[in-house]
């Protein structure tokens, strides 16, 4: 895996764990009266779209013309099977904490509606289908991007609106690909042209920081206007997620390979699935032990990360472990050309 991709995946993964650490800390001891605490939590929601964007960047770079043989079987084994496993685990853990819930209904909602933290897998699989269609029919990107952005903006306008039916079913309406179509189109373009784009990002690396800062400024103004919802489907997260992505892809090229970054990257999918369940059990005990919000959140974050890594490592040693926590044995690749698996004439 290209090192800046690993860095991006690692930062997004840790951001998610940190965000949810603030959530469960607040549930355990109450929300602190700290200015911009919720702003930080809301900004960290950039991580899920970034995780999704990176999956398409890699796909478009590796397979710009057609999907290879065994593509679907591998992703069903290492992505969808873990999604199912944790859909079931989440249902039983939820039943443990809330005995009154209907277990069958929770299982159905988790598996078919993505009603738990693994919902992004359903979005990624829709991206796989979109990628297949765009590559097969050679859909021009010069109109794919603007049309995708318009469709996404329309969907998000409904999703963030005040219609009672939409409000009551937001978790369901965030799953269709149309809510993320702009992310897909831009990620497809970035991935398909990554070799040349990476050089330009490195050349103009300071501009990527400026772009990320401007994106955060727009996000901040949106937040200040009264948009306080902590959710990954906010309009203002699109420029923020893309701005952060481009900045990390630029500056990540300058950093040496890191064993820690590579480890978190390889374990990221498992961390994403495991950490929420770990937080549900440990946060009520860890958070009250500390006196300040910062020490509470950081302690919950660090302990959750360590426990999640340990659980993933143990499960990965089992013969069927990859069907539960995903593939944890990806290797770092140094050259972009290694990801051009298929010839351009294919």
Secondary structure as the mmCIF struct_conf table of DSSP 4:
data_model
#
loop_
_struct_conf.conf_type_id
_struct_conf.id
_struct_conf.beg_label_comp_id
_struct_conf.beg_label_asym_id
_struct_conf.beg_label_seq_id
_struct_conf.end_label_comp_id
_struct_conf.end_label_asym_id
_struct_conf.end_label_seq_id
HELX_RH_AL_P HELX_RH_AL_P1 UNK A 3 UNK A 29
TURN_TY1_P TURN_TY1_P1 UNK A 35 UNK A 36
HELX_RH_AL_P HELX_RH_AL_P2 UNK A 37 UNK A 43
TURN_TY1_P TURN_TY1_P2 UNK A 44 UNK A 45
HELX_RH_AL_P HELX_RH_AL_P3 UNK A 46 UNK A 62
BEND BEND1 UNK A 64 UNK A 65
HELX_LH_PP_P HELX_LH_PP_P1 UNK A 67 UNK A 68
TURN_TY1_P TURN_TY1_P3 UNK A 69 UNK A 70
HELX_RH_AL_P HELX_RH_AL_P4 UNK A 71 UNK A 75
HELX_RH_PI_P HELX_RH_PI_P1 UNK A 76 UNK A 80
HELX_RH_AL_P HELX_RH_AL_P5 UNK A 81 UNK A 97
TURN_TY1_P TURN_TY1_P4 UNK A 99 UNK A 100
BEND BEND2 UNK A 101 UNK A 101
HELX_RH_AL_P HELX_RH_AL_P6 UNK A 103 UNK A 113
BEND BEND3 UNK A 116 UNK A 116
HELX_RH_3T_P HELX_RH_3T_P1 UNK A 117 UNK A 119
HELX_RH_AL_P HELX_RH_AL_P7 UNK A 120 UNK A 136
TURN_TY1_P TURN_TY1_P5 UNK A 137 UNK A 138
HELX_RH_AL_P HELX_RH_AL_P8 UNK A 141 UNK A 159
TURN_TY1_P TURN_TY1_P6 UNK A 160 UNK A 160
BEND BEND4 UNK A 161 UNK A 161
HELX_RH_AL_P HELX_RH_AL_P9 UNK A 164 UNK A 168
TURN_TY1_P TURN_TY1_P7 UNK A 169 UNK A 169
HELX_RH_AL_P HELX_RH_AL_P10 UNK A 170 UNK A 173
TURN_TY1_P TURN_TY1_P8 UNK A 174 UNK A 175
BEND BEND5 UNK A 176 UNK A 176
HELX_RH_3T_P HELX_RH_3T_P2 UNK A 177 UNK A 179
BEND BEND6 UNK A 180 UNK A 180
HELX_RH_AL_P HELX_RH_AL_P11 UNK A 181 UNK A 192
TURN_TY1_P TURN_TY1_P9 UNK A 193 UNK A 193
HELX_RH_AL_P HELX_RH_AL_P12 UNK A 194 UNK A 203
TURN_TY1_P TURN_TY1_P10 UNK A 204 UNK A 204
HELX_RH_AL_P HELX_RH_AL_P13 UNK A 205 UNK A 224
TURN_TY1_P TURN_TY1_P11 UNK A 225 UNK A 226
TURN_TY1_P TURN_TY1_P12 UNK A 232 UNK A 233
TURN_TY1_P TURN_TY1_P13 UNK A 235 UNK A 236
HELX_RH_AL_P HELX_RH_AL_P14 UNK A 237 UNK A 251
HELX_RH_3T_P HELX_RH_3T_P3 UNK A 252 UNK A 254
BEND BEND7 UNK A 255 UNK A 255
HELX_LH_PP_P HELX_LH_PP_P2 UNK A 256 UNK A 257
HELX_RH_AL_P HELX_RH_AL_P15 UNK A 259 UNK A 286
HELX_RH_3T_P HELX_RH_3T_P4 UNK A 287 UNK A 289
BEND BEND8 UNK A 290 UNK A 292
HELX_RH_AL_P HELX_RH_AL_P16 UNK A 293 UNK A 316
TURN_TY1_P TURN_TY1_P14 UNK A 317 UNK A 317
BEND BEND9 UNK A 318 UNK A 318
TURN_TY1_P TURN_TY1_P15 UNK A 319 UNK A 321
HELX_RH_AL_P HELX_RH_AL_P17 UNK A 322 UNK A 325
HELX_RH_3T_P HELX_RH_3T_P5 UNK A 336 UNK A 339
BEND BEND10 UNK A 342 UNK A 342
TURN_TY1_P TURN_TY1_P16 UNK A 344 UNK A 345
#
